[in-house]
Amino acid sequence: MLPADTIATIAAELAEADRTNGVIPRITARYPDATVEDSYAIQGVWRDRNIAEGRRLVGRKIGLTSKAMQEATGISEPDYGVMFDDTVYRSGDEIDASRFSNVRIEVELAFVLGRSLEGPDCTLDDALAAIDYAVPALEVLNSHIELEGRTIVDTISDNAAYGAMVLGDVHKRPDEIDLRWVPGVLSRNGEIVETGVAAGVLGHPATGVAWLANKFHQHGARLEAGEIILAGSFTRPMWVAAGDEVLCDYGPMGKITCRFV
């Protein structure tokens, strides 16, 4: 692994980039031997620094949940990051685009846990039993590392490129709807740009919740009741900028709108 002082230095660079909405050179260009373990260590130092400064952790994001994205990045499992309270928006909100770098939108479902969930043998059924409700969500991607040549190590270090989420108004218990078939029709300024269906996320959008619980068990941790789990995108990212109106139609789970200013 990278030396602890190097990990701390990179985490500080990312914290400053987050504060100034800047972009730093690729970690893997400067440290070509950096590993996935290094990237989670960097993310962890960055996370702890934010918590020490008063931000409140409200949940976790899961990324790289499609086979196509895993093959493109050369890994065989999803990645994850953390979500803080000041990154949560509601449908209809205006979002300051200048808060983010390389701003893109992804279509997802989020799950709010009704009780804690712990590995090591957590299954999809266990995850569904622990989920209080599902809610449609848009993820705002926020990349503080230059995009060209970026690897999974760079992305994970940068909190898995998480910037914010926009939550919808319709809540559904897992037994009220077949979550695999929730659609997403994503539009920018009235033009449909991306479409997908939630089954594209690991066959079932809650599969990643079970995966994350098992992953956390390896580090002596668990997912806690009340946490929001952003389950992964079932569309490609859509670029947005100030002035763009975004709408996503989730069929039986309603619509999300937001405007970037």
DRENDO-1510 file (C-alpha; in Angstrom, 1 decimal, always signed):
<recs>
REC; n; res; u; v; w
REC; 1; MET; +0.0; +0.0; +0.0 .
REC; 2; LEU; +1.0; +3.6; -0.3 .
REC; 3; PRO; +2.6; +5.2; +2.7 .
REC; 4; ALA; +0.2; +6.7; +5.2 .
REC; 5; ASP; +1.6; +10.2; +4.7 .
REC; 6; THR; +1.0; +9.9; +0.9 .
REC; 7; ILE; -2.6; +8.7; +1.5 .
REC; 8; ALA; -3.2; +11.7; +3.8 .
REC; 9; THR; -1.7; +14.1; +1.3 .
REC; 10; ILE; -3.9; +12.9; -1.5 .
REC; 11; ALA; -7.0; +13.0; +0.8 .
REC; 12; ALA; -6.1; +16.6; +1.6 .
REC; 13; GLU; -5.8; +17.4; -2.1 .
REC; 14; LEU; -9.2; +16.0; -2.8 .
REC; 15; ALA; -10.7; +17.9; +0.2 .
REC; 16; GLU; -9.3; +21.2; -1.2 .
REC; 17; ALA; -10.6; +20.3; -4.7 .
REC; 18; ASP; -14.0; +19.6; -3.2 .
REC; 19; ARG; -13.9; +23.0; -1.4 .
REC; 20; THR; -12.9; +24.9; -4.6 .
REC; 21; ASN; -14.7; +22.7; -7.2 .
REC; 22; GLY; -11.3; +22.0; -8.7 .
REC; 23; VAL; -9.7; +19.0; -10.5 .
REC; 24; ILE; -6.4; +17.4; -9.6 .
REC; 25; PRO; -4.1; +15.2; -11.7 .
REC; 26; ARG; -4.8; +11.5; -11.8 .
REC; 27; ILE; -3.6; +9.6; -8.8 .
REC; 28; THR; -2.6; +6.7; -11.0 .
REC; 29; ALA; -0.5; +8.9; -13.2 .
REC; 30; ARG; +1.6; +10.0; -10.1 .
REC; 31; TYR; +1.4; +6.7; -8.2 .
REC; 32; PRO; +1.1; +4.0; -10.8 .
REC; 33; ASP; +1.3; +1.2; -8.2 .
REC; 34; ALA; -1.6; +2.5; -6.2 .
REC; 35; THR; -4.2; -0.2; -5.5 .
REC; 36; VAL; -7.9; -0.4; -4.8 .
REC; 37; GLU; -7.1; -0.8; -1.2 .
REC; 38; ASP; -5.1; +2.4; -1.3 .
REC; 39; SER; -8.1; +4.2; -2.9 .
REC; 40; TYR; -10.5; +3.1; -0.1 .
REC; 41; ALA; -7.9; +4.2; +2.4 .
REC; 42; ILE; -7.7; +7.7; +0.7 .
REC; 43; GLN; -11.5; +7.9; +0.7 .
REC; 44; GLY; -11.6; +6.9; +4.4 .
REC; 45; VAL; -9.2; +9.7; +5.4 .
REC; 46; TRP; -11.2; +12.1; +3.4 .
REC; 47; ARG; -14.5; +10.9; +4.9 .
REC; 48; ASP; -13.2; +11.1; +8.5 .
REC; 49; ARG; -11.9; +14.6; +7.9 .
REC; 50; ASN; -15.4; +15.7; +6.7 .
REC; 51; ILE; -17.1; +14.1; +9.7 .
REC; 52; ALA; -14.6; +15.9; +12.0 .
REC; 53; GLU; -15.5; +19.2; +10.4 .
REC; 54; GLY; -19.2; +18.6; +11.2 .
REC; 55; ARG; -20.7; +17.0; +8.2 .
REC; 56; ARG; -23.2; +14.2; +9.0 .
REC; 57; LEU; -23.1; +10.9; +7.1 .
REC; 58; VAL; -26.6; +9.8; +5.9 .
REC; 59; GLY; -25.8; +6.9; +3.7 .
REC; 60; ARG; -23.8; +5.1; +1.0 .
REC; 61; LYS; -23.6; +5.1; -2.7 .
REC; 62; ILE; -22.9; +2.0; -4.8 .
REC; 63; GLY; -21.4; +2.4; -8.3 .
REC; 64; LEU; -20.2; +0.2; -11.2 .
REC; 65; THR; -23.2; -2.1; -10.8 .
REC; 66; SER; -23.6; -3.1; -14.4 .
REC; 67; LYS; -21.5; -5.7; -16.2 .
REC; 68; ALA; -20.6; -3.3; -19.0 .
REC; 69; MET; -19.2; -0.7; -16.5 .
REC; 70; GLN; -17.3; -3.4; -14.6 .
REC; 71; GLU; -15.7; -4.7; -17.8 .
REC; 72; ALA; -14.9; -1.2; -18.9 .
REC; 73; THR; -13.0; -0.5; -15.7 .
REC; 74; GLY; -11.4; -3.9; -15.3 .
REC; 75; ILE; -13.0; -4.8; -12.0 .
REC; 76; SER; -15.4; -7.6; -11.1 .
REC; 77; GLU; -17.4; -6.0; -8.3 .
REC; 78; PRO; -19.1; -2.6; -7.6 .
REC; 79; ASP; -17.5; +0.2; -5.7 .
REC; 80; TYR; -18.9; +2.5; -2.9 .
REC; 81; GLY; -18.7; +5.9; -1.4 .
REC; 82; VAL; -20.3; +8.0; +1.4 .
REC; 83; MET; -23.1; +10.5; +1.3 .
REC; 84; PHE; -23.4; +13.5; +3.6 .
REC; 85; ASP; -26.5; +15.4; +4.8 .
REC; 86; ASP; -25.7; +18.5; +2.8 .
REC; 87; THR; -25.7; +16.6; -0.5 .
REC; 88; VAL; -29.4; +15.6; -0.4 .
REC; 89; TYR; -31.9; +17.5; -2.6 .
REC; 90; ARG; -35.6; +17.0; -3.2 .
REC; 91; SER; -37.5; +16.9; -6.5 .
REC; 92; GLY; -38.2; +20.4; -7.8 .
REC; 93; ASP; -35.1; +21.9; -6.2 .
REC; 94; GLU; -32.6; +24.2; -7.9 .
REC; 95; ILE; -29.0; +23.0; -7.8 .
REC; 96; ASP; -26.0; +25.2; -8.0 .
REC; 97; ALA; -23.9; +23.7; -10.8 .
REC; 98; SER; -20.8; +25.5; -9.7 .
REC; 99; ARG; -20.7; +23.3; -6.6 .
REC; 100; PHE; -19.6; +20.4; -8.8 .
REC; 101; SER; -16.9; +19.4; -11.3 .
REC; 102; ASN; -17.6; +17.4; -14.5 .
REC; 103; VAL; -21.3; +17.4; -13.6 .
REC; 104; ARG; -23.4; +14.4; -14.9 .
REC; 105; ILE; -26.7; +12.8; -13.9 .
REC; 106; GLU; -27.5; +9.1; -13.4 .
REC; 107; VAL; -30.9; +7.4; -12.9 .
REC; 108; GLU; -31.1; +5.2; -9.8 .
REC; 109; LEU; -33.3; +3.8; -7.0 .
REC; 110; ALA; -32.4; +4.6; -3.4 .
REC; 111; PHE; -33.3; +2.4; -0.4 .
REC; 112; VAL; -33.9; +3.5; +3.2 .
REC; 113; LEU; -33.1; +0.8; +5.7 .
REC; 114; GLY; -35.7; +0.1; +8.4 .
REC; 115; ARG; -33.2; -2.0; +10.4 .
REC; 116; SER; -29.5; -2.7; +10.4 .
REC; 117; LEU; -28.0; -5.1; +7.9 .
REC; 118; GLU; -24.9; -7.1; +8.5 .
REC; 119; GLY; -22.9; -9.8; +6.6 .
REC; 120; PRO; -21.1; -12.0; +6.0 .
REC; 121; ASP; -23.9; -14.0; +4.3 .
REC; 122; CYS; -26.4; -11.4; +3.5 .
REC; 123; THR; -28.7; -12.3; +0.6 .
REC; 124; LEU; -31.1; -10.3; -1.6 .
REC; 125; ASP; -34.0; -11.6; +0.5 .
REC; 126; ASP; -32.2; -10.3; +3.7 .
REC; 127; ALA; -31.7; -6.9; +2.0 .
REC; 128; LEU; -35.4; -6.7; +1.0 .
REC; 129; ALA; -36.5; -7.6; +4.5 .
REC; 130; ALA; -34.3; -4.8; +6.0 .
REC; 131; ILE; -35.4; -2.1; +3.5 .
REC; 132; ASP; -38.2; +0.2; +4.8 .
REC; 133; TYR; -38.9; +1.7; +1.4 .
REC; 134; ALA; -37.5; +2.4; -2.1 .
REC; 135; VAL; -37.6; +5.9; -3.6 .
REC; 136; PRO; -36.5; +7.1; -7.1 .
REC; 137; ALA; -33.3; +9.1; -7.1 .
REC; 138; LEU; -31.0; +11.0; -9.4 .
REC; 139; GLU; -27.3; +10.9; -8.6 .
REC; 140; VAL; -25.2; +14.0; -9.4 .
REC; 141; LEU; -21.7; +12.9; -10.3 .
REC; 142; ASN; -18.9; +15.1; -9.2 .
REC; 143; SER; -15.3; +14.3; -10.4 .
REC; 144; HIS; -12.4; +16.0; -8.8 .
REC; 145; ILE; -9.8; +14.0; -10.8 .
REC; 146; GLU; -9.1; +14.6; -14.5 .
REC; 147; LEU; -11.3; +12.3; -16.5 .
REC; 148; GLU; -8.9; +11.3; -19.3 .
REC; 149; GLY; -7.2; +8.0; -18.4 .
REC; 150; ARG; -8.9; +7.8; -15.1 .
REC; 151; THR; -9.0; +4.3; -13.5 .
REC; 152; ILE; -11.1; +2.7; -10.8 .
REC; 153; VAL; -8.4; +3.6; -8.3 .
REC; 154; ASP; -8.9; +7.3; -9.1 .
REC; 155; THR; -12.7; +7.1; -9.0 .
REC; 156; ILE; -12.9; +5.3; -5.6 .
REC; 157; SER; -10.4; +7.7; -4.1 .
REC; 158; ASP; -12.7; +10.6; -5.2 .
REC; 159; ASN; -15.6; +9.2; -3.1 .
REC; 160; ALA; -16.7; +7.1; -6.1 .
REC; 161; ALA; -17.5; +10.3; -8.0 .
REC; 162; TYR; -20.5; +11.1; -5.8 .
REC; 163; GLY; -21.6; +14.7; -5.6 .
REC; 164; ALA; -25.3; +14.7; -4.6 .
REC; 165; MET; -28.6; +13.0; -5.0 .
REC; 166; VAL; -32.1; +14.2; -5.8 .
REC; 167; LEU; -34.9; +12.1; -4.1 .
REC; 168; GLY; -38.4; +11.7; -5.5 .
REC; 169; ASP; -41.6; +11.8; -3.6 .
REC; 170; VAL; -43.0; +8.3; -4.1 .
REC; 171; HIS; -42.1; +5.7; -1.6 .
REC; 172; LYS; -42.7; +2.0; -2.2 .
REC; 173; ARG; -42.1; -1.0; +0.1 .
REC; 174; PRO; -40.3; -3.9; -1.7 .
REC; 175; ASP; -43.5; -6.0; -1.4 .
REC; 176; GLU; -45.6; -3.3; -3.2 .
REC; 177; ILE; -43.9; -3.3; -6.5 .
REC; 178; ASP; -41.6; -5.4; -8.6 .
REC; 179; LEU; -38.5; -3.2; -8.3 .
REC; 180; ARG; -36.7; -4.9; -11.2 .
REC; 181; TRP; -39.1; -3.3; -13.7 .
REC; 182; VAL; -39.1; +0.3; -12.5 .
REC; 183; PRO; -38.3; +2.3; -15.6 .
REC; 184; GLY; -36.3; +5.5; -16.0 .
REC; 185; VAL; -36.8; +7.9; -18.9 .
REC; 186; LEU; -34.3; +10.8; -18.5 .
REC; 187; SER; -34.7; +14.1; -20.3 .
REC; 188; ARG; -32.7; +17.3; -20.5 .
REC; 189; ASN; -34.5; +20.4; -21.6 .
REC; 190; GLY; -37.4; +18.4; -22.8 .
REC; 191; GLU; -35.4; +15.9; -24.9 .
REC; 192; ILE; -35.1; +12.3; -23.9 .
REC; 193; VAL; -31.4; +11.4; -23.6 .
REC; 194; GLU; -31.3; +8.1; -21.7 .
REC; 195; THR; -33.7; +5.2; -20.8 .
REC; 196; GLY; -33.3; +2.1; -18.8 .
REC; 197; VAL; -34.9; -0.4; -16.4 .
REC; 198; ALA; -33.8; -1.1; -12.8 .
REC; 199; ALA; -33.1; -4.8; -13.5 .
REC; 200; GLY; -30.0; -3.5; -15.2 .
REC; 201; VAL; -28.5; -3.1; -11.7 .
REC; 202; LEU; -27.1; -6.5; -10.9 .
REC; 203; GLY; -30.4; -8.2; -12.0 .
REC; 204; HIS; -32.2; -6.5; -9.1 .
REC; 205; PRO; -31.5; -3.0; -7.7 .
REC; 206; ALA; -31.4; -4.2; -4.1 .
REC; 207; THR; -28.7; -6.8; -4.9 .
REC; 208; GLY; -26.1; -4.2; -4.3 .
REC; 209; VAL; -27.4; -3.5; -0.8 .
REC; 210; ALA; -26.7; -7.1; +0.1 .
REC; 211; TRP; -23.3; -6.9; -1.5 .
REC; 212; LEU; -22.4; -3.8; +0.5 .
REC; 213; ALA; -23.5; -5.4; +3.8 .
REC; 214; ASN; -21.2; -8.3; +3.1 .
REC; 215; LYS; -18.3; -6.0; +2.0 .
REC; 216; PHE; -18.7; -3.9; +5.2 .
REC; 217; HIS; -18.5; -7.1; +7.3 .
REC; 218; GLN; -15.0; -7.6; +6.1 .
REC; 219; HIS; -14.1; -4.4; +7.9 .
REC; 220; GLY; -16.0; -5.1; +11.0 .
REC; 221; ALA; -18.9; -2.7; +10.1 .
REC; 222; ARG; -22.5; -2.9; +9.1 .
REC; 223; LEU; -25.2; -0.8; +7.4 .
REC; 224; GLU; -27.3; +1.0; +10.0 .
REC; 225; ALA; -31.1; +1.5; +10.3 .
REC; 226; GLY; -32.1; +4.8; +8.7 .
REC; 227; GLU; -29.2; +4.9; +6.2 .
REC; 228; ILE; -30.0; +5.8; +2.6 .
REC; 229; ILE; -28.4; +3.4; +0.1 .
REC; 230; LEU; -28.1; +4.7; -3.5 .
REC; 231; ALA; -28.1; +1.5; -5.4 .
REC; 232; GLY; -26.4; +2.2; -8.8 .
REC; 233; SER; -27.4; +3.6; -12.1 .
REC; 234; PHE; -29.5; +1.9; -14.8 .
REC; 235; THR; -28.6; +4.5; -17.4 .
REC; 236; ARG; -25.4; +6.0; -18.8 .
REC; 237; PRO; -24.4; +9.4; -17.3 .
REC; 238; MET; -26.0; +12.5; -18.8 .
REC; 239; TRP; -23.9; +15.7; -18.9 .
REC; 240; VAL; -25.6; +18.8; -17.4 .
REC; 241; ALA; -24.7; +22.4; -17.0 .
REC; 242; ALA; -26.2; +25.6; -15.5 .
REC; 243; GLY; -29.5; +26.4; -17.2 .
REC; 244; ASP; -30.4; +22.8; -17.8 .
REC; 245; GLU; -33.9; +21.4; -16.8 .
REC; 246; VAL; -33.8; +17.8; -15.9 .
REC; 247; LEU; -36.8; +15.4; -15.7 .
REC; 248; CYS; -36.8; +11.7; -15.1 .
REC; 249; ASP; -40.0; +9.6; -15.4 .
REC; 250; TYR; -40.0; +6.5; -13.2 .
REC; 251; GLY; -43.5; +5.3; -14.3 .
REC; 252; PRO; -45.3; +3.9; -11.2 .
REC; 253; MET; -42.8; +5.6; -8.9 .
REC; 254; GLY; -43.5; +9.1; -10.2 .
REC; 255; LYS; -41.2; +11.8; -11.6 .
REC; 256; ILE; -38.2; +13.8; -10.5 .
REC; 257; THR; -37.5; +17.3; -11.7 .
REC; 258; CYS; -34.6; +19.6; -10.9 .
REC; 259; ARG; -32.9; +22.6; -12.5 .
REC; 260; PHE; -29.3; +23.5; -12.6 .
REC; 261; VAL; -28.5; +27.1; -12.0 .
</recs>
